[in-house]
Amino acid sequence: MKIKSYELFQVPPRWLFLKIETDEGIVGWGEPVIEGKAATVKAAVDELMENLIGKDPLNIEDHWNLMYRAGFYRGGPILMSAISGIDQALWDIKGKYYNAPVHQLLGGKARDSIKVYSWIGGDRPSDVGEAAKEVVSKGFTAVKMNGTEELQYVDSYEKIDQVMERIAAVRESVGPHIGIGIDFHGRVHKPMAKILVKELEAYRPMFIEEPVLPENNEALRDIVNHTAIPIATGERMYSKWDFKKLLTDGYADIIQPDLSHAGGITECKKIISMAEAFDVAAAPHCPLGPIALAACLQVDATCHNAFIQEQSLGIHYNQGSDLLDYIVDNQVFKYEEGYVKIPDGAGLGIEINEDHVRKMTEIGHNWRNPVWRHKDGSIAEW
C-alpha cells in the first residue's frame, strides 16, 4: 500500500482538515492547524507531504522521524502542527487497514470513557454564572472559563476583585462539587498570578490553566509554592523536549498537550506517558474540530493518567459551524453524565461528511484572534 494523494480543506469556523488517500482506496483524515495561522500550516503540510507520496503509510514512526529530524530546523507551532495532522491521518489509515480503532494498535484501552468539560463564556469572561448553570443542567460535571481580561505586569486590585466576583458567581450557580477550570490564558504575569492563586483557593477550582506564558514556565515554581490549586499548562508546548524540563522541575500538576499542535498521536502518547512517570495528570487541549477530538479520545483511552478531555461543542469560537456538522454519526460524541465513550470504530472512529467538508471549503475562513491593548496603548496578552 502506498500514499497516492492528499487534499487540504480550510473550513469554518477556524479549522484545517487533511485527507490522505492510498492506492488501495483507504482514506485517512487529520486536523493540522494553528488557530489563526491555518494558511501557514497548510503550506507546511504541502512541504512535508512531498517526502511521503509513494511511501507505505503504515510506517508511521519512520514518517514521523523523517518529518521531524530530516529538517535541520525543527519544532515550533507551525511545523509541529503540520506533523500532527499528517500523523493523525496516517493512524486513521492504519486503523482502517487493520479494521481496528487506533487505541487497539496503541496497546488497548485503559478506560471505556472519559470525563469531558464544557467551555462557558467567551474571550472576555462575563455572564458566566447562568452559562455554567445551563451546561451543568445538560449533564456536564466540569466547566472551564477564561478567568481574566487583560492584566498588566502589576495591575489593580479592582481587576482581582472582578475575577473573584465571576468565579464566585459560577461556584454559587453550580454548587460545591462541579469542577471549575480557570484559564489564565497566559494573560497574567507572575506578580499578579501569585495574588490570584491565593485569592482563588476559597472557590476550590479543578485547576488553574496557563497562569503564566509558557516561555516563563520557571515562574511556575513560585506560583506552585503559593497555592494548593493544581496547576495545568502545555497547550503551547510542542514536543516531548518542550515538556521535559517542566516535568523534571515539577512545575505542573496537569499537562495539556494538543494533539493538533504537539506532534499528533505518536508524540502526544509519548508525552503523556512521560508525565505518568512524574505522577502528573493529563487533560489534552482540544478547542478544535471533530478529527482532533477523535484523535484525543484514542490516546486518552490508552493513558492511565488522562483524567478529563476538553471538547469544543458550543464554544464561542464555533458560532455558525460546529464540530458535529462535519461527521456522519454525531452519536459518536454523545455526552452522558459528563462522560463520552471512547470511539470503537476503525481508525479514529469517526466518519467525516466529505460532501459537507467540500461545501464549507468554498466558504473557508480567515480566522484571527483579536488584538488587545492596555489603556496605555501597549499590546496585551490575548
MARTORVEX-798012 format. One line per field, with one value per residue (C-alpha): x, y, z; residue in three letters. Coordinates in nm, 4 decimals, always signed. Layout:
xx [X,...]
yy [Y,...]
zz [Z,...]
residuo [ALA,...]
END
This chain:
xx [+0.0000,+0.1286,+0.0268,-0.1231,-0.2508,-0.3746,-0.6088,-0.6413,-0.9692,-0.9834,-1.3274,-1.5155,-1.5101,-1.1244,-1.0089,-0.7929,-0.8665,-0.6291,-0.7368,-0.4702,-0.5628,-0.3806,-0.3578,-0.5835,-0.8588,-0.8151,-0.8538,-0.7276,-0.8207,-0.6177,-0.6519,-0.3275,-0.3901,-0.2767,-0.5690,-0.5178,-0.2394,-0.4275,-0.2806,+0.0731,+0.0266,-0.1282,+0.1941,+0.3983,+0.1822,+0.2426,+0.6184,+0.6166,+0.3917,+0.6461,+0.8510,+0.5559,+0.3902,+0.4612,+0.5566,+0.3912,+0.1545,+0.1860,+0.5446,+0.4273,+0.7248,+0.9649,+0.7486,+0.7322,+1.1098,+1.1512,+0.9235,+1.0839,+1.4506,+1.5220,+1.4633,+1.7604,+1.5179,+1.2561,+0.9865,+0.7599,+0.3871,+0.3755,+0.5943,+0.4655,+0.1028,+0.1674,+0.3273,+0.0343,-0.2351,-0.0357,+0.0293,-0.3420,-0.4325,-0.1709,-0.3047,-0.6572,-0.5373,-0.3570,-0.6618,-0.8825,-0.6260,-0.6332,-1.0054,-0.9271,-0.9567,-0.6287,-0.6353,-0.6118,-0.2982,-0.1531,-0.1966,-0.5676,-0.7992,-0.7229,-1.0764,-1.4114,-1.4981,-1.3525,-1.4918,-1.5343,-1.5740,-1.7629,-1.6491,-1.8565,-1.8348,-1.6103,-1.2744,-1.3881,-1.5408,-1.8885,-2.2342,-2.0690,-2.2925,-2.6004,-2.3904,-2.2415,-2.5833,-2.7038,-2.4221,-2.4464,-2.8176,-2.7136,-2.5164,-2.1646,-1.9830,-1.6998,-1.6706,-1.3865,-1.3795,-1.1438,-1.0538,-0.9283,-0.9318,-0.6039,-0.3717,-0.0585,+0.2547,+0.1313,-0.2327,-0.5126,-0.6919,-1.0109,-0.9372,-0.8595,-1.1972,-1.3688,-1.2159,-1.3330,-1.6865,-1.7081,-1.5692,-1.8000,-2.0979,-2.0038,-1.9447,-2.2749,-2.4677,-2.3270,-2.2805,-1.9755,-1.8800,-1.8777,-1.5232,-1.4228,-1.1188,-0.9939,-0.7904,-0.5482,-0.4619,-0.1086,-0.2601,-0.1243,+0.2328,+0.3988,+0.3305,-0.0454,-0.0593,+0.0692,-0.2129,-0.4803,-0.3938,-0.4157,-0.7497,-0.8994,-0.8342,-1.1599,-1.3551,-1.1772,-1.1044,-1.0394,-0.7237,-0.5703,-0.4526,-0.1540,-0.1103,+0.1896,+0.3149,+0.4982,+0.8165,+0.8027,+0.7473,+1.0226,+0.7792,+0.5546,+0.7954,+0.6938,+0.3266,+0.3171,+0.4605,+0.1814,-0.1167,-0.2647,-0.4701,-0.3481,-0.1552,-0.2164,-0.0176,+0.1118,-0.1182,+0.1639,+0.4341,+0.5021,+0.7186,+0.8465,+1.1560,+0.9431,+0.7763,+1.0974,+1.2075,+0.8510,+0.8254,+1.1722,+1.1406,+0.7961,+0.6268,+0.2929,+0.0268,-0.1575,-0.0176,-0.2303,-0.0610,-0.2683,-0.2874,-0.3104,-0.0086,+0.2280,+0.3166,-0.0114,-0.0952,+0.2608,+0.4187,+0.1369,+0.1152,+0.4836,+0.4431,+0.1533,+0.3381,+0.6396,+0.4109,+0.2787,+0.6301,+0.6215,+0.2719,+0.1386,-0.2129,-0.3102,-0.6026,-0.5376,-0.6112,-0.8753,-1.0844,-1.0811,-1.2784,-1.4020,-1.0838,-0.8693,-1.1204,-1.1340,-0.7529,-0.7527,-1.0006,-0.7954,-0.4903,-0.6931,-0.8143,-0.4614,-0.3206,-0.3846,-0.3114,-0.5565,-0.8452,-1.0525,-1.0874,-1.1512,-1.4059,-1.5358,-1.9081,-2.0799,-1.7581,-1.7769,-1.5432,-1.7814,-2.0741,-2.2380,-2.0399,-1.9739,-1.7827,-2.0859,-2.1682,-1.8703,-1.9316,-2.1880,-2.2833,-2.2924,-2.3748,-2.0030,-1.9575,-2.2689,-2.2040,-2.3733,-2.3495,-2.0407,-1.8573,-1.8015,-1.7375,-1.4150,-1.4973,-1.4565,-1.4814,-1.1853,-0.9110,-1.0043,-1.3569,-1.5413,-1.6724,-1.6198,-1.9050,-1.6891,-1.9702,-2.0200,-1.6444,-1.6217,-1.9228,-1.7799,-1.4371,-1.5984,-1.6847,-1.3499,-1.2262,-0.9582,-0.9916,-0.7656,-0.7533,-0.8367,-0.5633,-0.5901,-0.4213,-0.3859,-0.5184,-0.1723,-0.1722,+0.0738,-0.0067,-0.1826,-0.1712,-0.4827]
yy [+0.0000,+0.3447,+0.7040,+0.8242,+1.1776,+1.4275,+1.7264,+2.0132,+2.1813,+2.5162,+2.5104,+2.7332,+2.8235,+2.8143,+2.4651,+2.2889,+1.9289,+1.6931,+1.3930,+1.1360,+0.8660,+0.5413,+0.3416,+0.0803,+0.3346,+0.3676,+0.7283,+0.8907,+1.2264,+1.4650,+1.8131,+2.0114,+2.3680,+2.6546,+2.8783,+3.1976,+3.0516,+2.7915,+2.9020,+2.8914,+2.5375,+2.4422,+2.5456,+2.3418,+2.0331,+2.0739,+2.0769,+1.7759,+1.5666,+1.5900,+1.3219,+1.0944,+1.0457,+0.6913,+0.5694,+0.2958,+0.4806,+0.2109,+0.3053,+0.5882,+0.6083,+0.6387,+0.9017,+1.0993,+1.0957,+1.1893,+1.4904,+1.5988,+1.5015,+1.5344,+1.9077,+2.0967,+2.3460,+2.1716,+2.2162,+2.5117,+2.5571,+2.5583,+2.2586,+2.0501,+2.1238,+2.0161,+1.6941,+1.6461,+1.6420,+1.4144,+1.1778,+1.1658,+1.0819,+0.8055,+0.6472,+0.6706,+0.4825,+0.2219,+0.1558,+0.1175,-0.1130,-0.3449,-0.2795,-0.1707,+0.1510,+0.3328,+0.2640,-0.1105,-0.0503,+0.1505,-0.1370,-0.1330,+0.0644,+0.1558,+0.3016,+0.2821,+0.6510,+0.9792,+1.2843,+1.5929,+1.9570,+2.2333,+2.5906,+2.8734,+3.2397,+3.3942,+3.5632,+3.8269,+3.6432,+3.7749,+3.6332,+3.3045,+3.2174,+3.1467,+2.9802,+2.7429,+2.6506,+2.5761,+2.3351,+2.1585,+2.1090,+1.9225,+1.6719,+1.8154,+1.7815,+2.0187,+2.3575,+2.5847,+2.9596,+3.2440,+3.3877,+3.7337,+4.0119,+4.1817,+4.2416,+4.4499,+4.3100,+4.4820,+4.5814,+4.6962,+4.5018,+4.6161,+4.3671,+4.0985,+4.1641,+4.1354,+3.7907,+3.6815,+3.8042,+3.5979,+3.2820,+3.3283,+3.3561,+3.0296,+2.8443,+2.9699,+2.8677,+2.5134,+2.4197,+2.2968,+1.9848,+2.0763,+2.1093,+2.4597,+2.5068,+2.8657,+2.9570,+3.2454,+3.2108,+3.3363,+3.6812,+3.7051,+3.7874,+3.6427,+3.9320,+3.9186,+3.5397,+3.4978,+3.7178,+3.5452,+3.1890,+3.2790,+3.4535,+3.1722,+2.8923,+2.9620,+2.8557,+2.5187,+2.5200,+2.1974,+2.3601,+2.6885,+2.6823,+2.8668,+3.1030,+3.2463,+3.2254,+2.9008,+3.0938,+3.1960,+2.8454,+2.8944,+3.1326,+2.8333,+2.7349,+3.0427,+3.0047,+2.6375,+2.7368,+2.9911,+2.7605,+2.4142,+2.4512,+2.2133,+2.3972,+2.2996,+2.4041,+2.2767,+2.3812,+2.5964,+2.3323,+2.1230,+1.8175,+1.5800,+1.8001,+2.1048,+1.9130,+1.7583,+2.0438,+2.1159,+1.7578,+1.7212,+2.0512,+1.9600,+2.2833,+2.1369,+1.9032,+1.8626,+1.8729,+1.9742,+1.8749,+1.9454,+1.6555,+1.9001,+2.1021,+1.8663,+1.6043,+1.4175,+1.0776,+0.9456,+1.2266,+1.3001,+0.9363,+0.9623,+1.2988,+1.1765,+0.8565,+1.0646,+1.2606,+0.9417,+0.8664,+1.2001,+1.1391,+1.4215,+1.4067,+1.4839,+1.6834,+1.7176,+2.0580,+2.0496,+2.3582,+2.2353,+2.0125,+1.6521,+1.4952,+1.6468,+1.5347,+1.1806,+1.1642,+1.2836,+1.0182,+0.7419,+0.8478,+0.9139,+0.5562,+0.4223,+0.6616,+0.5892,+0.9482,+1.1135,+1.2291,+1.4768,+1.5865,+1.9324,+1.9477,+2.2380,+2.1733,+2.5083,+2.7010,+3.0711,+3.0283,+2.7862,+3.0153,+2.9106,+2.5897,+2.3289,+2.0021,+1.7723,+1.9323,+1.7604,+1.3980,+1.1473,+0.9972,+1.2610,+0.9964,+0.9137,+1.2184,+1.1697,+1.3043,+1.1199,+1.2295,+1.4320,+1.1497,+1.0430,+0.6863,+0.6035,+0.5523,+0.1871,+0.2291,+0.1576,+0.4209,+0.7367,+0.6030,+0.8754,+0.9122,+1.2551,+1.4017,+1.4805,+1.6425,+1.8919,+1.9485,+2.0332,+2.2621,+2.4504,+2.4785,+2.7076,+2.9377,+2.8898,+3.1207,+3.3698,+3.3499,+3.5702,+3.6137,+3.9649,+4.2148,+4.3571,+4.6691,+4.8080,+5.1525,+5.2963,+5.1600,+4.8747,+4.5290,+4.2992,+3.9196,+3.7716]
zz [+0.0000,-0.0940,-0.0219,-0.3502,-0.2889,-0.0347,-0.0091,+0.2373,+0.3345,+0.5152,+0.6755,+0.9198,+1.1947,+1.2043,+1.1118,+0.8525,+0.7561,+0.5738,+0.3663,+0.2686,+0.0168,-0.0589,-0.3800,-0.2166,-0.1626,+0.2146,+0.3296,+0.6482,+0.7980,+1.0128,+1.1547,+1.1145,+1.2268,+1.4424,+1.5258,+1.3279,+1.1102,+0.9040,+0.5706,+0.7124,+0.8436,+0.5096,+0.3333,+0.5822,+0.5157,+0.1423,+0.2003,+0.4330,+0.2094,-0.0749,+0.1024,+0.1793,-0.1599,-0.2759,+0.0735,+0.2796,+0.5182,+0.7840,+0.8773,+1.0995,+1.3349,+1.0425,+0.8739,+1.1980,+1.2319,+0.8667,+0.9066,+1.2334,+1.2108,+0.8381,+0.8591,+1.0054,+1.1645,+1.3706,+1.6307,+1.6969,+1.6428,+1.2621,+1.1801,+1.4704,+1.3827,+1.0242,+1.1509,+1.3907,+1.1226,+0.8941,+1.1845,+1.2742,+0.9138,+0.8973,+1.2162,+1.0718,+0.7643,+0.9723,+1.1872,+0.8816,+0.7184,+1.0203,+1.0867,+1.4410,+1.6418,+1.6921,+2.0654,+1.9957,+1.7896,+2.0795,+2.3243,+2.4003,+2.6259,+2.9859,+3.0115,+2.8330,+2.8650,+2.9863,+3.1594,+2.9399,+3.0297,+2.8576,+2.7936,+2.9351,+2.8394,+2.5771,+2.5440,+2.7900,+3.0858,+3.1632,+3.2392,+3.3248,+3.6192,+3.4091,+3.1375,+3.3943,+3.5289,+3.1752,+3.0852,+3.4206,+3.3540,+3.0372,+3.2440,+3.2435,+3.5743,+3.4884,+3.3156,+3.2067,+3.1652,+3.0924,+3.4298,+3.3476,+3.0965,+3.0082,+3.3025,+3.3252,+3.4933,+3.8086,+3.7993,+4.0278,+4.2971,+4.1269,+3.8494,+4.1070,+4.2685,+3.9293,+3.8771,+4.2218,+4.1527,+3.8340,+3.9940,+4.2921,+4.0562,+3.8856,+4.2122,+4.3534,+4.0415,+4.0105,+4.3749,+4.5656,+4.3704,+3.9998,+3.8647,+3.7547,+3.5344,+3.5298,+3.2224,+3.2749,+2.9028,+2.9633,+3.0207,+3.3721,+3.4701,+3.7779,+4.0231,+3.9640,+3.9276,+4.2839,+4.4121,+4.2055,+4.3031,+4.6711,+4.6321,+4.4211,+4.6706,+4.8528,+4.5418,+4.5116,+4.1369,+3.9498,+3.8107,+3.7015,+3.3396,+3.1932,+3.4883,+3.3023,+2.9446,+2.8643,+2.7910,+3.1587,+3.2957,+3.5544,+3.7286,+3.7982,+4.0757,+4.2764,+4.1885,+4.2887,+4.6274,+4.6738,+4.6267,+4.6679,+4.3476,+4.0717,+3.8004,+3.4351,+3.1297,+2.7976,+2.5130,+2.3707,+2.4095,+2.1026,+2.1718,+2.4371,+2.4578,+2.5425,+2.8262,+2.9614,+3.1893,+3.3022,+3.4282,+3.5765,+3.7654,+3.8997,+3.7929,+3.6794,+3.8161,+3.4847,+3.1316,+2.8340,+2.5081,+2.1983,+1.9520,+1.6612,+1.7797,+1.9642,+1.7066,+1.6813,+1.8229,+1.8017,+2.0043,+2.2488,+2.3547,+2.4491,+2.6237,+2.8370,+2.9239,+3.0299,+3.2609,+3.4211,+3.5462,+3.7337,+3.8801,+3.6623,+3.5171,+3.1563,+3.0166,+2.6421,+2.4927,+2.2167,+2.1329,+1.7712,+1.5368,+1.5300,+1.3924,+1.6656,+1.9308,+1.7923,+1.7987,+2.1606,+2.2663,+2.1046,+2.3067,+2.6242,+2.6052,+2.6445,+2.9084,+3.2754,+3.3800,+3.1376,+3.3572,+3.1568,+2.7943,+2.6537,+2.3695,+2.1663,+2.1231,+2.1698,+2.2343,+2.1494,+1.8514,+1.6775,+1.6026,+1.2764,+1.2316,+1.4996,+1.5230,+1.4861,+1.1494,+0.9872,+1.0891,+0.9635,+1.3022,+1.5736,+1.8338,+1.8373,+2.0602,+2.2700,+2.6196,+2.9052,+3.2685,+3.1856,+3.0071,+2.6468,+2.5364,+2.3558,+1.9834,+1.8805,+1.5028,+1.2793,+1.2719,+1.4583,+1.4975,+1.3083,+0.9542,+0.8001,+0.5956,+0.2936,+0.0979,+0.3781,+0.4091,+0.0389,+0.0611,+0.3586,+0.1957,-0.0582,+0.2325,+0.4053,+0.6787,+0.7638,+1.1410,+1.3511,+1.7259,+1.8499,+1.9261,+2.2758,+2.4107,+2.7594,+2.8460,+2.7825,+2.4251,+2.4817,+2.3476,+2.5947,+2.6007,+2.4460]
residuo [MET,LYS,ILE,LYS,SER,TYR,GLU,LEU,PHE,GLN,VAL,PRO,PRO,ARG,TRP,LEU,PHE,LEU,LYS,ILE,GLU,THR,ASP,GLU,GLY,ILE,VAL,GLY,TRP,GLY,GLU,PRO,VAL,ILE,GLU,GLY,LYS,ALA,ALA,THR,VAL,LYS,ALA,ALA,VAL,ASP,GLU,LEU,MET,GLU,ASN,LEU,ILE,GLY,LYS,ASP,PRO,LEU,ASN,ILE,GLU,ASP,HIS,TRP,ASN,LEU,MET,TYR,ARG,ALA,GLY,PHE,TYR,ARG,GLY,GLY,PRO,ILE,LEU,MET,SER,ALA,ILE,SER,GLY,ILE,ASP,GLN,ALA,LEU,TRP,ASP,ILE,LYS,GLY,LYS,TYR,TYR,ASN,ALA,PRO,VAL,HIS,GLN,LEU,LEU,GLY,GLY,LYS,ALA,ARG,ASP,SER,ILE,LYS,VAL,TYR,SER,TRP,ILE,GLY,GLY,ASP,ARG,PRO,SER,ASP,VAL,GLY,GLU,ALA,ALA,LYS,GLU,VAL,VAL,SER,LYS,GLY,PHE,THR,ALA,VAL,LYS,MET,ASN,GLY,THR,GLU,GLU,LEU,GLN,TYR,VAL,ASP,SER,TYR,GLU,LYS,ILE,ASP,GLN,VAL,MET,GLU,ARG,ILE,ALA,ALA,VAL,ARG,GLU,SER,VAL,GLY,PRO,HIS,ILE,GLY,ILE,GLY,ILE,ASP,PHE,HIS,GLY,ARG,VAL,HIS,LYS,PRO,MET,ALA,LYS,ILE,LEU,VAL,LYS,GLU,LEU,GLU,ALA,TYR,ARG,PRO,MET,PHE,ILE,GLU,GLU,PRO,VAL,LEU,PRO,GLU,ASN,ASN,GLU,ALA,LEU,ARG,ASP,ILE,VAL,ASN,HIS,THR,ALA,ILE,PRO,ILE,ALA,THR,GLY,GLU,ARG,MET,TYR,SER,LYS,TRP,ASP,PHE,LYS,LYS,LEU,LEU,THR,ASP,GLY,TYR,ALA,ASP,ILE,ILE,GLN,PRO,ASP,LEU,SER,HIS,ALA,GLY,GLY,ILE,THR,GLU,CYS,LYS,LYS,ILE,ILE,SER,MET,ALA,GLU,ALA,PHE,ASP,VAL,ALA,ALA,ALA,PRO,HIS,CYS,PRO,LEU,GLY,PRO,ILE,ALA,LEU,ALA,ALA,CYS,LEU,GLN,VAL,ASP,ALA,THR,CYS,HIS,ASN,ALA,PHE,ILE,GLN,GLU,GLN,SER,LEU,GLY,ILE,HIS,TYR,ASN,GLN,GLY,SER,ASP,LEU,LEU,ASP,TYR,ILE,VAL,ASP,ASN,GLN,VAL,PHE,LYS,TYR,GLU,GLU,GLY,TYR,VAL,LYS,ILE,PRO,ASP,GLY,ALA,GLY,LEU,GLY,ILE,GLU,ILE,ASN,GLU,ASP,HIS,VAL,ARG,LYS,MET,THR,GLU,ILE,GLY,HIS,ASN,TRP,ARG,ASN,PRO,VAL,TRP,ARG,HIS,LYS,ASP,GLY,SER,ILE,ALA,GLU,TRP]
END
